[in-house]
Amino acid sequence: MHAPQLILASASPRRRELLAQIGIRFVVQTADVDETPLPDETPEALVKRLAILKAETVSLRLRSGNLPVLGSDTIGILNGELLVKPRDLVDAQQMLRKMSGQSHDILTAVALTTPAGTRVKVSRSIVTFRTITDAEILAYWASGEPHDKAGAYAIQGLGAVFIEKLAGSYSGVMGLPLFETAQLLATAGIETL
C-alpha cells in the first residue's frame, strides 16, 4: 500500500471518485465550516473563500506538515440567485421550475494548501436545462437524488436527463474540476494518472 499523496477536505463521495479517477492516493478529513455568504460577496468570491477555508481549516487542525490539503466548493447561480441545497420538496420544486428551459452557471473552486501557502483555481460552466414538467420534478424528488444537491440535481445521476447542453467542465459541475485540480497538484509535485 502506497502512502497518501494528499488530504481531501471533503465528505463528498463524488469528489472522492473524481480524485481516485485521476490516480491520486488520498485520505479524507472533513472540514465543518460556516458556508453562509458574506454581505455583498460575489458568487466567485464566495466559492473561492469556502474552498480555501475548507483546505486551511483541515490543514491547521491536523498540522499536516508536508501533506497538501485539497478543498473544494461548488455553487450554482441562476439570474444572480444562488442555487443551494433544497430545504424540502417545495424548495426543490421552485428551484427546478426556475431552471426549466434556462441556463445557469456552476462555479467550482479548488484550493490546495501546502507549506508554501494556498493556491486556488475556479472552474465556470454553463448548464442548460430542457423544459421540465411538474410530474418529472415530483418523480425526481421521490428518487431521493436531489435532496442534498446544490441546485437540486446531480449531473452524474438521474438529473442528467434534464440537461440539454453543457459548456465547460463536467467534473467541475460534479464538484471537482479535474483540469484545474491537476494543475494545482502539479505545482506541489503531485502527478496525476
MINUBA-749197 format. One line per 8 residues: their letters; for each residue x negated, y negated, z negated of C-alpha. Coordinates in steps of 0.05 Angstrom, whole numbers, plus 5000, padded with zeros to 4 digits. Each point is the difference from the previous one (the first is absolute). Layout:
REM MINUBA-749197
A	X/Y/Z  ...
//
This chain:
REM MINUBA-749197
MHAPQLIL	5000/5000/5000  4972/4933/5020  5002/4940/4954  5052/4946/5014  4979/4941/5042  5049/4951/4970  5059/4988/4955  5068/4987/5030
ASASPRRR	5040/4951/4957  5068/5025/5022  5053/5051/4982  5026/5001/5072  5000/5069/5031  4998/4968/5069  4935/4962/4984  4970/5065/4974
ELLAQIGI	5019/5036/5064  4972/4945/5044  4934/4996/4962  4992/5076/5003  5016/4997/5075  4936/4962/5013  4958/5047/4959  4989/4958/4937
RFVVQTAD	4990/5036/4933  5034/4961/4944  5032/5002/4932  5064/4963/4983  5008/4950/4944  5064/4959/4999  5001/4925/4988  5061/4976/4964
VDETPLPD	5003/4926/5019  5053/4947/5001  5021/4992/5073  5042/4938/4990  4985/4947/5053  4970/4935/4974  5038/4935/5013  4990/4978/5073
ETPEALVK	4955/5060/5014  5000/5020/5074  5013/5073/5018  4928/5007/5024  4971/4970/4936  5046/5045/4959  4980/5065/5034  4925/4981/4997
RLAILKAE	5005/4981/4926  5035/5065/4982  4951/5044/5038  4942/4965/4966  5034/5002/4932  5012/5075/5005  4928/5016/5021  4969/4953/4948
TVSLRLRS	5047/5023/4944  4980/5073/5009  4926/4981/5009  5000/4961/4934  5040/5052/4963  4954/5057/5021  4936/4961/5004  4989/5043/5061
GNLPVLGS	4928/4980/5010  4979/5015/5071  5064/5035/5021  5041/4952/5044  5074/4989/4985  5050/4993/5057  5065/4963/4988  5057/4986/5049
DTIGILNG	5067/4966/5002  5055/4997/5053  5057/4952/5009  5052/4987/5054  5026/4932/5022  5063/4985/5038  5016/4927/5016  4955/4978/4943
ELLVKPRD	5033/5047/4949  4960/5054/4966  5023/5071/5012  4989/5035/4934  5022/5067/4971  5076/5003/4996  5032/4997/4931  5059/5043/5021
LVDAQQML	5044/5020/5058  5031/4931/5008  4931/4968/5003  4976/5051/5051  5062/4990/5043  4989/4924/5000  4927/5008/5019  5011/5051/5055
RKMSGQSH	5058/4961/5029  4956/4938/5004  4945/5041/5035  5048/5033/5048  4984/4977/5071  4945/4953/4975  4924/4998/4993  4965/4993/4934
DILTAVAL	4927/4993/4979  4962/5050/4957  4938/4975/4965  4953/5049/4967  4938/4976/4964  4944/5047/4981  4946/4979/4950  4935/5034/4982
TTPAGTRV	4965/4983/4935  4926/5019/4993  4945/4974/4955  4986/4948/5054  5071/4972/4995  5068/5008/5032  5016/4997/5074  5070/4999/5029
KVSRSIVT	5032/5008/5068  5072/4992/5023  5037/5039/5054  5062/4967/5031  5050/5042/5040  5067/4984/5031  5054/5053/4995  5064/4994/5042
FRTITDAE	5062/5038/4978  5054/5022/5047  5072/4985/4979  5019/5043/4940  5071/5019/4981  5028/4998/4929  5010/5075/5004  4926/5010/5017
ILAYWASG	4980/4956/4941  5043/5041/4952  4973/5066/5027  4929/4973/4995  5011/4977/4928  5029/5069/4983  4935/5032/5025  4963/4967/4942
EPHDKAGA	4944/4975/5044  5013/4924/4996  5008/4997/4924  4928/4981/4985  4977/4971/5066  4986/4927/5014  5052/4978/5052  5041/5062/4982
YAIQGLGA	4968/5044/5054  4941/5045/5014  4969/4998/5070  4969/5069/4989  5067/5032/4981  5073/4999/5020  4997/4924/5006  4959/5008/5064
VFIEKLAG	5065/5010/5039  5017/4927/4988  4935/4973/5030  5006/4978/5072  4931/4969/5004  4936/4991/4960  4946/4949/5015  4941/5010/4954
SYSGVMGL	4976/5055/4953  5042/5061/4987  4956/5018/4940  5006/4928/4976  5076/5004/5000  4992/5065/4960  4959/4963/4948  4926/5007/5018
PLFETAQL	4973/4971/5065  4946/5050/5019  4963/4954/5048  4990/4946/4948  4988/5052/4945  4944/5032/5041  4968/4931/5012  5000/4986/4925
LATAGIET	4973/5069/4982  4943/4991/5050  4978/4937/4963  4991/5045/4939  4962/5053/5039  5059/5048/5001  5009/5034/5067  5068/5026/5022
L	5014/5067/5035
//
